Amino acid sequence: MLNERLKSLRLAKGLTLQQVGDFFGISKVSISSWETGKSHPDHKKLEKLSELFGTSVQYLITGTNDDNSTNHKTPNIPFCDWDQIGNKSSTSSIRKIFPLHTKPGKNSFATRYPASKDINWQVSYIPAGCILIVDPDEVPGPLDTVIVKIEGSTALAKFVQTPENKKVLVRADLVEIKEIPKNSFALIGVVLEWQISAKLK
Protein backbone atom coordinates (compact mmCIF):
# COMPACT_ATOMS: atom_id res chain seq x y z
CA MET A 1 0.00 0.00 0.00
CA LEU A 2 1.07 3.59 -0.62
CA ASN A 3 1.41 4.47 3.06
CA GLU A 4 3.65 1.46 3.77
CA ARG A 5 5.85 2.22 0.75
CA LEU A 6 6.23 5.86 1.85
CA LYS A 7 7.37 4.83 5.32
CA SER A 8 9.67 2.12 4.01
CA LEU A 9 11.32 4.44 1.47
CA ARG A 10 11.71 7.23 4.04
CA LEU A 11 13.42 4.88 6.49
CA ALA A 12 15.60 3.45 3.72
CA LYS A 13 16.76 6.99 2.94
CA GLY A 14 17.46 7.64 6.62
CA LEU A 15 15.03 10.57 6.82
CA THR A 16 12.90 11.59 9.78
CA LEU A 17 9.26 12.65 9.54
CA GLN A 18 10.40 16.20 10.37
CA GLN A 19 12.95 16.26 7.54
CA VAL A 20 10.38 15.17 4.96
CA GLY A 21 7.91 17.67 6.39
CA ASP A 22 10.51 20.44 6.12
CA PHE A 23 11.15 19.43 2.49
CA PHE A 24 7.47 20.09 1.72
CA GLY A 25 7.05 22.99 4.12
CA ILE A 26 4.42 21.09 6.11
CA SER A 27 4.32 19.51 9.57
CA LYS A 28 5.65 16.08 10.44
CA VAL A 29 2.08 15.23 11.54
CA SER A 30 0.99 15.58 7.90
CA ILE A 31 3.74 13.19 6.78
CA SER A 32 2.78 10.79 9.56
CA SER A 33 -0.84 10.85 8.36
CA TRP A 34 0.36 9.77 4.88
CA GLU A 35 2.32 6.90 6.41
CA THR A 36 -0.62 5.72 8.53
CA GLY A 37 -3.05 5.96 5.60
CA LYS A 38 -5.23 8.63 7.24
CA SER A 39 -4.62 10.97 4.29
CA HIS A 40 -2.85 10.85 0.93
CA PRO A 41 -0.43 13.20 -0.86
CA ASP A 42 -1.80 14.86 -3.99
CA HIS A 43 -0.26 14.21 -7.41
CA LYS A 44 2.20 17.14 -7.15
CA LYS A 45 3.44 15.91 -3.79
CA LEU A 46 3.71 12.36 -5.16
CA GLU A 47 6.01 13.67 -7.89
CA LYS A 48 8.19 15.42 -5.31
CA LEU A 49 8.18 12.30 -3.12
CA SER A 50 9.33 10.18 -6.06
CA GLU A 51 12.24 12.59 -6.63
CA LEU A 52 13.12 12.66 -2.94
CA PHE A 53 13.09 8.86 -2.63
CA GLY A 54 14.69 8.15 -6.03
CA THR A 55 11.79 6.11 -7.37
CA SER A 56 8.81 6.59 -9.70
CA VAL A 57 5.28 7.79 -8.99
CA GLN A 58 4.07 4.50 -10.44
CA TYR A 59 6.07 2.55 -7.87
CA LEU A 60 4.72 4.71 -5.04
CA ILE A 61 1.13 4.08 -6.11
CA THR A 62 1.22 0.49 -7.39
CA GLY A 63 4.41 -1.03 -5.99
CA THR A 64 5.56 -2.00 -9.50
CA ASN A 65 8.40 -0.58 -11.57
CA ASP A 66 8.05 1.61 -14.66
CA ASP A 67 8.99 -1.26 -16.95
CA ASN A 68 5.69 -2.98 -15.99
CA SER A 69 7.56 -6.12 -15.08
CA THR A 70 6.33 -8.21 -12.20
CA ASN A 71 9.83 -9.26 -11.27
CA HIS A 72 12.25 -6.97 -9.52
CA LYS A 73 15.11 -6.78 -12.01
CA THR A 74 17.55 -4.71 -10.00
CA PRO A 75 20.84 -6.60 -10.13
CA ASN A 76 22.99 -7.45 -7.16
CA ILE A 77 25.65 -4.78 -6.73
CA PRO A 78 29.28 -5.23 -5.67
CA PHE A 79 30.38 -4.78 -2.08
CA CYS A 80 33.28 -2.55 -1.01
CA ASP A 81 34.87 -2.41 2.44
CA TRP A 82 34.50 1.02 4.12
CA ASP A 83 38.24 1.67 4.35
CA GLN A 84 38.70 0.76 0.67
CA ILE A 85 36.09 3.18 -0.73
CA GLY A 86 37.59 5.35 -3.43
CA ASN A 87 40.44 2.96 -4.23
CA LYS A 88 40.53 1.59 -7.75
CA SER A 89 39.39 -2.03 -8.04
CA SER A 90 38.16 -1.91 -4.45
CA THR A 91 34.77 -3.52 -5.11
CA SER A 92 34.42 -7.26 -4.84
CA SER A 93 33.19 -9.28 -7.77
CA ILE A 94 32.38 -12.10 -5.37
CA ARG A 95 30.43 -10.36 -2.59
CA LYS A 96 27.16 -8.81 -3.77
CA ILE A 97 24.19 -7.02 -2.17
CA PHE A 98 20.60 -6.86 -3.40
CA PRO A 99 18.98 -3.37 -3.12
CA LEU A 100 15.52 -3.54 -1.56
CA HIS A 101 13.97 -0.12 -2.19
CA THR A 102 15.92 1.65 -4.90
CA LYS A 103 17.16 1.15 -8.43
CA PRO A 104 20.89 1.93 -8.31
CA GLY A 105 22.97 3.00 -11.30
CA LYS A 106 25.56 0.89 -13.09
CA ASN A 107 28.44 2.20 -10.94
CA SER A 108 26.65 1.72 -7.61
CA PHE A 109 28.22 -0.25 -4.79
CA ALA A 110 27.40 -1.38 -1.27
CA THR A 111 29.44 -0.93 1.90
CA ARG A 112 29.06 -1.54 5.63
CA TYR A 113 28.99 1.62 7.78
CA PRO A 114 31.37 1.08 10.72
CA ALA A 115 30.15 4.10 12.76
CA SER A 116 31.99 7.18 13.92
CA LYS A 117 35.39 7.19 15.55
CA ASP A 118 34.29 10.15 17.70
CA ILE A 119 34.06 8.81 21.27
CA ASN A 120 31.14 11.15 22.08
CA TRP A 121 29.18 10.20 18.97
CA GLN A 122 25.58 9.14 19.55
CA VAL A 123 23.70 6.67 17.38
CA SER A 124 22.34 8.59 14.41
CA TYR A 125 19.56 7.86 11.94
CA ILE A 126 21.86 5.36 10.18
CA PRO A 127 23.01 2.77 12.73
CA ALA A 128 26.49 1.32 12.87
CA GLY A 129 26.93 -1.96 11.05
CA CYS A 130 24.22 -1.43 8.47
CA ILE A 131 24.69 -1.84 4.73
CA LEU A 132 24.62 1.32 2.59
CA ILE A 133 23.71 1.31 -1.10
CA VAL A 134 25.71 4.12 -2.74
CA ASP A 135 25.44 5.62 -6.22
CA PRO A 136 28.45 7.71 -7.36
CA ASP A 137 26.54 9.02 -10.39
CA GLU A 138 23.54 10.37 -8.45
CA VAL A 139 23.36 14.15 -8.06
CA PRO A 140 22.86 15.00 -4.37
CA GLY A 141 19.53 16.59 -3.60
CA PRO A 142 18.10 18.27 -0.53
CA LEU A 143 18.29 16.09 2.60
CA ASP A 144 20.54 13.51 0.89
CA THR A 145 23.14 11.62 2.86
CA VAL A 146 26.46 11.20 1.06
CA ILE A 147 29.80 9.51 1.49
CA VAL A 148 32.81 11.81 1.22
CA LYS A 149 36.57 11.61 1.52
CA ILE A 150 37.98 14.18 3.94
CA GLU A 151 41.74 14.31 4.50
CA GLY A 152 42.09 10.74 3.24
CA SER A 153 39.41 9.21 5.44
CA THR A 154 35.88 8.13 4.52
CA ALA A 155 33.01 9.92 6.27
CA LEU A 156 29.25 10.08 6.24
CA ALA A 157 27.83 13.54 5.58
CA LYS A 158 24.43 15.13 5.06
CA PHE A 159 23.10 18.14 3.19
CA VAL A 160 21.10 20.46 5.44
CA GLN A 161 19.26 23.72 4.91
CA THR A 162 20.53 26.70 6.93
CA PRO A 163 18.22 29.39 8.35
CA GLU A 164 19.48 31.57 5.47
CA ASN A 165 18.02 28.95 3.06
CA LYS A 166 21.47 27.83 1.96
CA LYS A 167 22.28 24.14 1.33
CA VAL A 168 25.43 23.09 3.18
CA LEU A 169 27.19 19.81 3.85
CA VAL A 170 27.84 18.72 7.44
CA ARG A 171 29.47 15.64 8.94
CA ALA A 172 26.86 13.08 9.99
CA ASP A 173 29.33 11.11 12.09
CA LEU A 174 30.43 13.81 14.56
CA VAL A 175 28.70 15.16 17.65
CA GLU A 176 29.40 18.77 16.68
CA ILE A 177 27.47 19.97 13.63
CA LYS A 178 29.95 21.88 11.54
CA GLU A 179 29.85 22.88 7.89
CA ILE A 180 32.36 21.12 5.63
CA PRO A 181 34.11 23.70 3.41
CA LYS A 182 33.49 23.11 -0.29
CA ASN A 183 37.13 22.56 -1.27
CA SER A 184 38.01 20.20 1.59
CA PHE A 185 36.19 17.03 0.53
CA ALA A 186 35.69 14.70 -2.43
CA LEU A 187 32.15 13.44 -2.99
CA ILE A 188 32.11 9.63 -3.36
CA GLY A 189 28.38 9.08 -3.84
CA VAL A 190 24.82 9.46 -2.61
CA VAL A 191 23.41 6.94 -0.14
CA LEU A 192 20.30 5.57 -1.84
CA GLU A 193 19.20 3.31 1.00
CA TRP A 194 20.44 1.51 4.08
CA GLN A 195 19.62 -1.96 5.36
CA ILE A 196 19.94 -3.03 8.97
CA SER A 197 20.85 -6.53 7.94
CA ALA A 198 21.75 -7.74 4.51
CA LYS A 199 22.99 -10.99 3.13
CA LEU A 200 26.20 -10.94 1.13
CA LYS A 201 25.72 -13.18 -1.90
C-alpha positions as CSV (number, residue, x, y, z in Angstrom):
1,M,0.0,0.0,0.0
2,L,1.1,3.6,-0.6
3,N,1.4,4.5,3.1
4,E,3.6,1.5,3.8
5,R,5.9,2.2,0.8
6,L,6.2,5.9,1.9
7,K,7.4,4.8,5.3
8,S,9.7,2.1,4.0
9,L,11.3,4.4,1.5
10,R,11.7,7.2,4.0
11,L,13.4,4.9,6.5
12,A,15.6,3.4,3.7
13,K,16.8,7.0,2.9
14,G,17.5,7.6,6.6
15,L,15.0,10.6,6.8
16,T,12.9,11.6,9.8
17,L,9.3,12.7,9.5
18,Q,10.4,16.2,10.4
19,Q,12.9,16.3,7.5
20,V,10.4,15.2,5.0
21,G,7.9,17.7,6.4
22,D,10.5,20.4,6.1
23,F,11.1,19.4,2.5
24,F,7.5,20.1,1.7
25,G,7.1,23.0,4.1
26,I,4.4,21.1,6.1
27,S,4.3,19.5,9.6
28,K,5.7,16.1,10.4
29,V,2.1,15.2,11.5
30,S,1.0,15.6,7.9
31,I,3.7,13.2,6.8
32,S,2.8,10.8,9.6
33,S,-0.8,10.8,8.4
34,W,0.4,9.8,4.9
35,E,2.3,6.9,6.4
36,T,-0.6,5.7,8.5
37,G,-3.0,6.0,5.6
38,K,-5.2,8.6,7.2
39,S,-4.6,11.0,4.3
40,H,-2.8,10.8,0.9
41,P,-0.4,13.2,-0.9
42,D,-1.8,14.9,-4.0
43,H,-0.3,14.2,-7.4
44,K,2.2,17.1,-7.1
45,K,3.4,15.9,-3.8
46,L,3.7,12.4,-5.2
47,E,6.0,13.7,-7.9
48,K,8.2,15.4,-5.3
49,L,8.2,12.3,-3.1
50,S,9.3,10.2,-6.1
51,E,12.2,12.6,-6.6
52,L,13.1,12.7,-2.9
53,F,13.1,8.9,-2.6
54,G,14.7,8.2,-6.0
55,T,11.8,6.1,-7.4
56,S,8.8,6.6,-9.7
57,V,5.3,7.8,-9.0
58,Q,4.1,4.5,-10.4
59,Y,6.1,2.6,-7.9
60,L,4.7,4.7,-5.0
61,I,1.1,4.1,-6.1
62,T,1.2,0.5,-7.4
63,G,4.4,-1.0,-6.0
64,T,5.6,-2.0,-9.5
65,N,8.4,-0.6,-11.6
66,D,8.0,1.6,-14.7
67,D,9.0,-1.3,-16.9
68,N,5.7,-3.0,-16.0
69,S,7.6,-6.1,-15.1
70,T,6.3,-8.2,-12.2
71,N,9.8,-9.3,-11.3
72,H,12.3,-7.0,-9.5
73,K,15.1,-6.8,-12.0
74,T,17.6,-4.7,-10.0
75,P,20.8,-6.6,-10.1
76,N,23.0,-7.4,-7.2
77,I,25.7,-4.8,-6.7
78,P,29.3,-5.2,-5.7
79,F,30.4,-4.8,-2.1
80,C,33.3,-2.6,-1.0
81,D,34.9,-2.4,2.4
82,W,34.5,1.0,4.1
83,D,38.2,1.7,4.4
84,Q,38.7,0.8,0.7
85,I,36.1,3.2,-0.7
86,G,37.6,5.4,-3.4
87,N,40.4,3.0,-4.2
88,K,40.5,1.6,-7.8
89,S,39.4,-2.0,-8.0
90,S,38.2,-1.9,-4.5
91,T,34.8,-3.5,-5.1
92,S,34.4,-7.3,-4.8
93,S,33.2,-9.3,-7.8
94,I,32.4,-12.1,-5.4
95,R,30.4,-10.4,-2.6
96,K,27.2,-8.8,-3.8
97,I,24.2,-7.0,-2.2
98,F,20.6,-6.9,-3.4
99,P,19.0,-3.4,-3.1
100,L,15.5,-3.5,-1.6
101,H,14.0,-0.1,-2.2
102,T,15.9,1.6,-4.9
103,K,17.2,1.1,-8.4
104,P,20.9,1.9,-8.3
105,G,23.0,3.0,-11.3
106,K,25.6,0.9,-13.1
107,N,28.4,2.2,-10.9
108,S,26.7,1.7,-7.6
109,F,28.2,-0.2,-4.8
110,A,27.4,-1.4,-1.3
111,T,29.4,-0.9,1.9
112,R,29.1,-1.5,5.6
113,Y,29.0,1.6,7.8
114,P,31.4,1.1,10.7
115,A,30.1,4.1,12.8
116,S,32.0,7.2,13.9
117,K,35.4,7.2,15.5
118,D,34.3,10.1,17.7
119,I,34.1,8.8,21.3
120,N,31.1,11.1,22.1
121,W,29.2,10.2,19.0
122,Q,25.6,9.1,19.5
123,V,23.7,6.7,17.4
124,S,22.3,8.6,14.4
125,Y,19.6,7.9,11.9
126,I,21.9,5.4,10.2
127,P,23.0,2.8,12.7
128,A,26.5,1.3,12.9
129,G,26.9,-2.0,11.0
130,C,24.2,-1.4,8.5
131,I,24.7,-1.8,4.7
132,L,24.6,1.3,2.6
133,I,23.7,1.3,-1.1
134,V,25.7,4.1,-2.7
135,D,25.4,5.6,-6.2
136,P,28.4,7.7,-7.4
137,D,26.5,9.0,-10.4
138,E,23.5,10.4,-8.4
139,V,23.4,14.2,-8.1
140,P,22.9,15.0,-4.4
141,G,19.5,16.6,-3.6
142,P,18.1,18.3,-0.5
143,L,18.3,16.1,2.6
144,D,20.5,13.5,0.9
145,T,23.1,11.6,2.9
146,V,26.5,11.2,1.1
147,I,29.8,9.5,1.5
148,V,32.8,11.8,1.2
149,K,36.6,11.6,1.5
150,I,38.0,14.2,3.9
151,E,41.7,14.3,4.5
152,G,42.1,10.7,3.2
153,S,39.4,9.2,5.4
154,T,35.9,8.1,4.5
155,A,33.0,9.9,6.3
156,L,29.2,10.1,6.2
157,A,27.8,13.5,5.6
158,K,24.4,15.1,5.1
159,F,23.1,18.1,3.2
160,V,21.1,20.5,5.4
161,Q,19.3,23.7,4.9
162,T,20.5,26.7,6.9
163,P,18.2,29.4,8.4
164,E,19.5,31.6,5.5
165,N,18.0,29.0,3.1
166,K,21.5,27.8,2.0
167,K,22.3,24.1,1.3
168,V,25.4,23.1,3.2
169,L,27.2,19.8,3.9
170,V,27.8,18.7,7.4
171,R,29.5,15.6,8.9
172,A,26.9,13.1,10.0
173,D,29.3,11.1,12.1
174,L,30.4,13.8,14.6
175,V,28.7,15.2,17.6
176,E,29.4,18.8,16.7
177,I,27.5,20.0,13.6
178,K,30.0,21.9,11.5
179,E,29.9,22.9,7.9
180,I,32.4,21.1,5.6
181,P,34.1,23.7,3.4
182,K,33.5,23.1,-0.3
183,N,37.1,22.6,-1.3
184,S,38.0,20.2,1.6
185,F,36.2,17.0,0.5
186,A,35.7,14.7,-2.4
187,L,32.2,13.4,-3.0
188,I,32.1,9.6,-3.4
189,G,28.4,9.1,-3.8
190,V,24.8,9.5,-2.6
191,V,23.4,6.9,-0.1
192,L,20.3,5.6,-1.8
193,E,19.2,3.3,1.0
194,W,20.4,1.5,4.1
195,Q,19.6,-2.0,5.4
196,I,19.9,-3.0,9.0
197,S,20.9,-6.5,7.9
198,A,21.7,-7.7,4.5
199,K,23.0,-11.0,3.1
200,L,26.2,-10.9,1.1
201,K,25.7,-13.2,-1.9
